[in-house]
Amino acid sequence: MSNDAATAAAAVGGTEQEQPAHGLGASLPAADTRAKTEGTFPYAADLWAEGLLWAAILRSPHAHARIVSIDTSAAEAMPGVRAVVTHADVPGDPNYGRKVVDRPVFASGLVRHHGEPVAAVAADHPDTARLATAAITVEYEVLEPVTDPEQAFAAEPLHPDGNLIRHIPLSFGDPDVTGEVVVEGLYRIGRQDPAPIGAEAGLAVPRPDGGVEIYTASTDPHTDRDLAAASLGLERERVKVVVTGVPGAMGDREDAGFQLPLGLLALRTGCPVKLAANREESFLGHAHRHPTLLRYRHHADAEGRLVKVEAQILLDAGAYADDSSESLAAAVSFACGPYVVPHAFIEGWAVRTNNPPSGHVRGEGALQVCAAYEGQMDKLAAKLGLEPAELRMRNVLATGDLLPTGQTVTCPAPVAELLRAVRDFPLPTLPKDSPEEGWLLPGGPEGAGEPSAVRRGVGYALGMVHMLGAEGTDEVSTATVKVHDGVATVICAAVETGQGFSTLARQIVQETLGIDEVHVAAVDTDQPPAGAATHGRHTWVSGGAVERAAKMVRTQLLQPLAHKFGMSTELLSIADGKITSYDGVLSTTVTEALDGKELWATAQCRPHPTEPLDETGQGDAFVGLAFCAVRAVVDVDIELGSIRVVEMAVAQDVGRVLNPAQLAARIEAGVTQGVGAALTENLRTPRGLVRHPNLTHYALPTALDAPDIRIVKLVEERDVVAPFGAKAASAVPVVTSPAAVASAVRAATGRPVNRLPIRPQAAVSNP
């Protein structure tokens, strides 16, 4: 068993011997592991086609400007240039958007953010394409950018749809109630970039019927197909999106702004066209986490029980709406955290600015409010003279309680159990004060100050996220399972982004049909839609569709045997490749029962519907919830402000462990991403201009920065409405970890720590 598998097994009280060899509950390795380690995995950047041309995109150097003129003649005259396109060449809808159609394929009249596409070139060499974009002359009238979201309310409209994207005034309880103890806080959350391992790339190939095929690392191929068809002026049937290898995704893998110029250039030239963005273009093109300003006031009684929470939440959406409405709904709904709050009054806004667009990044909305409400809980604990963990324990949410949206928590909510697990887990030992242990100090042996200036802090945080879409989103997925010659094939348009769906699909079929060899077909839009690879939805919705299809095939397999022996199929079981009856009379292998037949079935999974929040923020908006508790231990040099995260203890509500190794890896990755949000990751945009769009200055946590991550408990209380009872695993540790790190730094320094990422000056203790 791998270390990850052992970690997860121990967290649920299991042992290596108790893990099955295959099926659900096994640490089945991913099918693409060998290809990725050997460098043969087909990423989009590796694609090739005969007669290939290369694309490059000209992007705005300004955050806000009026386009006076565009002269492409010099670029068009360059040897090797095959096409130059601008907004005037878009044959269909000039605007696109996954949620709101408000974003131009190419800027027309105005540029609204730094890096907005203005034109694109196709040439016979990538250097020629880039030189051609530099030869395009664009005359700009530079305008004053609106970069402060608070100024967006009074500023001139930046977009025909206005600056306000959504306002949610949540009202729950009695506004006149007050508590005996009141604490207030102002919090700021920075702009985190998803920083995908592989930058955006794609290949567009024209089709004989006048359509186009787009090969790219899409996480939502059917939506991307529809966007491309609308902008290219084609019927959906003439556009095909083929998903190539996805090098990780923290949300929407790619903005369609990379794909639409590709399709347009392929149609214009009649040749395959490839685009491989460099890291700077990747930073400029895709969406980031919403920077957020949060004002809070918490009321509690003398015993520390929450009475009322008041908050104002302002999300900076950047230039376009993207999924800001959904992010705001999550932020407002979870603004009080996994705590019982009888009275809550939350106002939330999402506004347009001239900053880079914000969008879906893992845990959107929930991460920002978690940092704020946990800061408030620390303030309350200090004011009441209570231990931070004890204050939280007095207020934790449980199944049957109400959210501030009025929705009853019907799923398992073992928040108290999670908090007890991390609270009672043994603390790490202190490092020895010796030169050999210098690397254990904040800043390392070359950067640390005196060991006497180092203070250790312990902090806690509780987080929650929703699973699947919200507010009436129609969640549905379709899957087909085929069996022939003892081999099973799963056909489902659920994209494998690193969340493990392909492995899970194999495990489902193994367990249901007793067939070891299971293949998952490549994804394209000729298959029925499965939806986006976000919110852990493919484990639930697509996994549920695979399970239903596999069970239908199981019935087809067992029905002849049941009929022959005069019994129902329910009296037959499949295990380890064998079919047996309840009384032992029938015993045969799956291979013998198949007898060369080809069996197949197609099924859908659609969870119960939700509803939009009403004008007071009330409504059953979420299908399910997942919870997490994190205890952070940090060492802080209070003279230099340097911080070392020593250990993160995690307890998580997972519903059911489907793959121990995979689950542990997802939790550890989520915690590490959260540590990055807490300490280092902040894409700076002075006056709306992305500063240092590269991985040298945008500091991602490395293996040396990652703390010891202890998965101390995985609560397997199955959600009865979810297939297999499992819950989403990746987002909630990302949401919770930054708040826990901030709490620990507060404990070490006595400083308020109200900004993420934490700046060194915020960690310097007052003399």
Salt bridges, closest charged atoms under 4 A:
ASP32 OD2 - LYS36 NZ 3.44
GLU38 OE2 - ARG34 NE 2.80
ASP89 OD1 - ARG268 NH2 3.13
ASP102 OD2 - ARG352 NH2 2.89
ASP127 OD2 - HIS125 ND1 3.95
GLU141 OE1 - ARG66 NH1 3.34
GLU144 OE2 - ARG687 NH1 3.24
GLU150 OE2 - ARG295 NH2 2.93
ASP161 OD2 - HIS159 ND1 3.74
ASP161 OD2 - ARG352 NH2 3.87
GLU184 OE2 - ARG297 NE 2.76
ASP193 OD2 - HIS286 NE2 2.88
ASP193 OD2 - HIS288 ND1 2.59
GLU200 OE2 - ARG253 NH1 3.88
GLU200 OE2 - HIS286 ND1 2.80
ASP209 OD2 - ARG207 NH2 2.96
GLU213 OE2 - ARG207 NH1 3.95
ASP220 OD2 - ARG98 NH1 3.77
ASP224 OD1 - ARG98 NH2 2.96
ASP226 OD1 - ARG225 NE 3.04
ASP226 OD2 - ARG236 NH1 3.73
GLU235 OE1 - ARG238 NH1 2.99
ASP252 OD2 - ARG98 NE 3.82
ASP255 OD1 - ARG103 NH1 3.21
GLU281 OE2 - ARG130 NH1 3.08
GLU310 OE1 - ARG297 NH1 3.20
GLU310 OE1 - HIS299 NE2 2.84
ASP316 OD2 - ARG191 NH2 3.49
ASP323 OD2 - HIS360 ND1 3.78
GLU347 OE2 - HIS167 NE2 2.65
GLU364 OE2 - HIS360 ND1 2.73
GLU364 OE2 - HIS535 NE2 3.28
GLU374 OE1 - ARG392 NH2 2.78
ASP378 OD1 - ARG392 NH2 3.02
ASP378 OD2 - ARG746 NH1 2.81
GLU390 OE2 - ARG394 NE 2.81
GLU417 OE2 - LYS713 NZ 3.57
ASP424 OD1 - ARG423 NE 2.94
GLU471 OE2 - ARG166 NH2 2.81
ASP474 OD1 - ARG606 NE 2.82
GLU475 OE1 - ARG537 NE 2.66
ASP485 OD2 - HIS484 NE2 3.29
ASP516 OD1 - HIS22 ND1 3.69
GLU517 OE2 - HIS519 NE2 3.07
ASP524 OD2 - LYS240 NZ 3.98
ASP526 OD2 - LYS240 NZ 3.08
GLU547 OE2 - LYS551 NZ 3.59
ASP635 OD1 - ARG456 NE 2.76
ASP635 OD2 - ARG644 NH1 3.97
GLU647 OE2 - ARG631 NH2 3.04
GLU647 OE1 - ARG710 NE 3.62
ASP653 OD2 - LYS727 NZ 2.67
ASP708 OD2 - ARG710 NH2 3.67
